[in-house]
Structure formats: structure tokens, C-alpha cells
Amino acid sequence: MLKGLIGEAMGSLAARLFLDPKVYQSLNNVTLNTANGTTQIDHVIVSRFGIFVIEAKNYQGWIFGSESQAEWTQSLKGGRKFKFQNPLR
């Protein structure tokens, strides 16, 4: 959980440092209602160039999975493996 918060904070900081606030409007931790409940988006950046939706992840090791798989696998040193929800879904 803490690692995820650090990743989200780094994305927010990067947007403030590198994007001109006169051109880009940043919205963070946006919650949307869906047919299945709610979903949370880490960052939405709006500009005249388009709308950019960013999901921040702070993982290490190897990540395995395809866009159609429900879960991906994180593989760390020492053979430890963890499954997590596919962020594209």
C-alpha cells in the first residue's frame, strides 16, 4: 500500500514539475461511478492536446501478463511471485 502511494505521489510531483500549468490541468485520485461500482484513476491530465489518463504503479522485478489476462504476475529475486489485477482492465 505504501509503495503504491509513493508511486502515485511521484506521478503527481512529476506533473507539477514538468507540465506547464497554463497548458495542462491535472486532476488526481479521480473516482468514477461505473455499472459495476466505482473505479479510481490516479491522474487525469487535460490539455488542448488531449486527455491523458495515467495509472501509476511502483513495482520492481519482472512483470508478466498480457492485455487480456485478468491478473498479472510480479516475479522478484529469490523466486517470490505475486499476482495482481491487470491495470489495463
Sequence and secondary structure as in RCSB ss.txt:
>XXXX:A:sequence
MLKGLIGEAMGSLAARLFLDPKVYQSLNNVTLNTANGTTQIDHVIVSRFGIFVIEAKNYQGWIFGSESQAEWTQS
LKGGRKFKFQNPLR
>XXXX:A:secstr
 HHHHHHHHHHHHHHHHHS TTT EEEEEEEEEETTEEEEEEEEEEETTEEEEE      SEEE  TT SEEEEE
 GGG EEEEE TT 
